[in-house]
Amino acid sequence: DDATIKVTTAAIRSSDLYIYQGRTATEIGLVFGYDSIGIVIETRTGMTLLEKGDRIVPLCNGVDS
């Protein structure tokens, strides 16, 4: 099940800072701040855990975007 989240706040971490400083290589177009707070704006059919309008703090166990 998937949900679409509108990110309202994102934190910059030390790993983001290393990239910004050029200490870690990355691809052009990287968006910093994978720790976030957001609001659910859409859920797919069958989603029961979240509802539109829920405020969430997603846990990032891996990034897949």
PLY file of the C-alpha trace (Angstrom):
ply
format ascii 1.0
element vertex 65
property float x
property float y
property float z
element edge 64
property int vertex1
property int vertex2
end_header
0.00 0.00 0.00
1.21 3.49 -0.81
0.46 7.03 0.29
1.44 10.40 -1.13
2.91 12.74 1.48
3.26 16.52 1.28
6.53 17.24 3.11
6.14 20.31 5.32
9.49 20.18 7.13
12.80 18.46 6.37
15.94 18.30 8.51
19.48 18.56 7.17
21.76 15.84 8.60
25.53 15.50 8.72
25.45 13.23 5.65
23.71 16.04 3.73
26.34 18.51 4.94
29.19 16.27 3.72
27.65 16.23 0.24
27.15 20.00 0.31
30.80 20.46 1.28
31.92 18.15 -1.55
33.26 15.50 0.84
30.88 12.83 -0.50
30.16 12.25 -4.19
26.57 12.33 -5.40
24.46 12.74 -8.51
23.25 16.12 -9.73
19.69 16.83 -8.62
19.91 15.32 -5.13
17.37 16.79 -2.72
18.71 17.18 0.83
16.81 16.30 3.97
15.47 12.75 4.22
14.21 13.20 7.79
10.83 14.84 7.37
7.40 15.72 8.70
4.41 15.75 6.41
0.70 15.43 5.75
-0.96 12.54 3.91
-2.62 13.99 0.79
-3.62 10.76 -0.94
-3.79 7.04 -0.19
-4.21 4.11 -2.55
-7.22 1.82 -2.40
-6.84 -0.67 0.42
-4.64 1.54 2.63
-5.93 1.22 6.18
-3.02 2.47 8.28
-3.14 6.10 7.09
-5.91 8.48 6.08
-5.91 11.73 4.10
-5.02 14.58 6.46
-2.94 12.47 8.89
0.26 14.17 10.06
3.23 11.83 9.99
6.94 11.50 10.70
8.10 8.81 8.25
10.98 6.56 9.27
13.60 6.14 6.59
15.06 2.63 6.69
16.25 3.12 3.11
15.67 5.62 0.36
13.99 4.55 -2.86
12.97 7.52 -4.97
0 1
1 2
2 3
3 4
4 5
5 6
6 7
7 8
8 9
9 10
10 11
11 12
12 13
13 14
14 15
15 16
16 17
17 18
18 19
19 20
20 21
21 22
22 23
23 24
24 25
25 26
26 27
27 28
28 29
29 30
30 31
31 32
32 33
33 34
34 35
35 36
36 37
37 38
38 39
39 40
40 41
41 42
42 43
43 44
44 45
45 46
46 47
47 48
48 49
49 50
50 51
51 52
52 53
53 54
54 55
55 56
56 57
57 58
58 59
59 60
60 61
61 62
62 63
63 64
